[in-house]
Amino acid sequence: MKKSYVYILKCSDKTYYTGVTSNLSKRMDEHKIGFHKNSYTFKRRPIDLVFYAEFTDINIAFEKEKQIKKWSKTKKEALINGEFDSLINLARKKF
């Protein structure tokens, strides 16, 4: 089975970028050298890999990437810090 990864980068401007890839080390190298000039991270380098999760199904990885991209910065930081019990309480509430 081919592995896929959902990852979170912390950018120099303190924002987070969430992505998905099947080759994490290659993708990190691309982010660090600015391989994709129109990417979110290009002007926000240097970047740091702060979280990743491994999946055996690329479709689930894409679903998780979309889910995390909708999260607040606080909720992403809870995930990064391994505060999994806090995630449910950090859901955005619509009033």
Contacts in CASP RR format, 6 or more apart in sequence:
PFRMAT RR
TARGET T0000
AUTHOR 0000-0000-0000
METHOD contacts of the structure
MODEL  1
MKKSYVYILKCSDKTYYTGVTSNLSKRMDEHKIGFHKNSYTFKRRPIDLV
FYAEFTDINIAFEKEKQIKKWSKTKKEALINGEFDSLINLARKKF
1 56 0 8 1.000
2 22 0 8 1.000
2 56 0 8 1.000
2 58 0 8 1.000
3 22 0 8 1.000
3 54 0 8 1.000
3 55 0 8 1.000
3 56 0 8 1.000
4 20 0 8 1.000
4 21 0 8 1.000
4 22 0 8 1.000
4 54 0 8 1.000
4 55 0 8 1.000
4 56 0 8 1.000
4 57 0 8 1.000
4 58 0 8 1.000
4 61 0 8 1.000
5 20 0 8 1.000
5 21 0 8 1.000
5 22 0 8 1.000
5 24 0 8 1.000
5 27 0 8 1.000
5 52 0 8 1.000
5 53 0 8 1.000
5 54 0 8 1.000
5 55 0 8 1.000
5 61 0 8 1.000
6 18 0 8 1.000
6 19 0 8 1.000
6 20 0 8 1.000
6 52 0 8 1.000
6 53 0 8 1.000
6 55 0 8 1.000
6 61 0 8 1.000
6 64 0 8 1.000
6 65 0 8 1.000
6 68 0 8 1.000
7 18 0 8 1.000
7 19 0 8 1.000
7 20 0 8 1.000
7 21 0 8 1.000
7 24 0 8 1.000
7 27 0 8 1.000
7 28 0 8 1.000
7 49 0 8 1.000
7 51 0 8 1.000
7 52 0 8 1.000
7 53 0 8 1.000
8 16 0 8 1.000
8 17 0 8 1.000
8 18 0 8 1.000
8 19 0 8 1.000
8 49 0 8 1.000
8 50 0 8 1.000
8 51 0 8 1.000
8 52 0 8 1.000
8 68 0 8 1.000
8 76 0 8 1.000
8 79 0 8 1.000
8 80 0 8 1.000
9 16 0 8 1.000
9 17 0 8 1.000
9 18 0 8 1.000
9 31 0 8 1.000
9 41 0 8 1.000
9 47 0 8 1.000
9 48 0 8 1.000
9 49 0 8 1.000
9 50 0 8 1.000
10 16 0 8 1.000
10 47 0 8 1.000
10 48 0 8 1.000
10 50 0 8 1.000
11 17 0 8 1.000
11 40 0 8 1.000
11 41 0 8 1.000
11 44 0 8 1.000
11 45 0 8 1.000
11 47 0 8 1.000
12 44 0 8 1.000
12 45 0 8 1.000
12 46 0 8 1.000
12 47 0 8 1.000
13 44 0 8 1.000
15 44 0 8 1.000
15 73 0 8 1.000
16 50 0 8 1.000
16 73 0 8 1.000
16 76 0 8 1.000
17 40 0 8 1.000
17 41 0 8 1.000
17 44 0 8 1.000
17 47 0 8 1.000
18 65 0 8 1.000
18 68 0 8 1.000
18 69 0 8 1.000
18 76 0 8 1.000
19 65 0 8 1.000
20 58 0 8 1.000
20 61 0 8 1.000
20 62 0 8 1.000
20 64 0 8 1.000
20 65 0 8 1.000
21 27 0 8 1.000
22 58 0 8 1.000
24 52 0 8 1.000
28 49 0 8 1.000
29 35 0 8 1.000
30 36 0 8 1.000
31 39 0 8 1.000
31 41 0 8 1.000
31 45 0 8 1.000
31 47 0 8 1.000
32 45 0 8 1.000
32 46 0 8 1.000
32 47 0 8 1.000
34 41 0 8 1.000
34 42 0 8 1.000
34 45 0 8 1.000
36 42 0 8 1.000
41 47 0 8 1.000
50 80 0 8 1.000
51 79 0 8 1.000
51 80 0 8 1.000
53 64 0 8 1.000
55 61 0 8 1.000
55 64 0 8 1.000
68 76 0 8 1.000
68 79 0 8 1.000
70 92 0 8 1.000
71 79 0 8 1.000
71 90 0 8 1.000
71 92 0 8 1.000
72 90 0 8 1.000
72 92 0 8 1.000
74 90 0 8 1.000
75 87 0 8 1.000
75 90 0 8 1.000
75 91 0 8 1.000
75 92 0 8 1.000
78 84 0 8 1.000
78 86 0 8 1.000
78 87 0 8 1.000
78 90 0 8 1.000
79 87 0 8 1.000
END
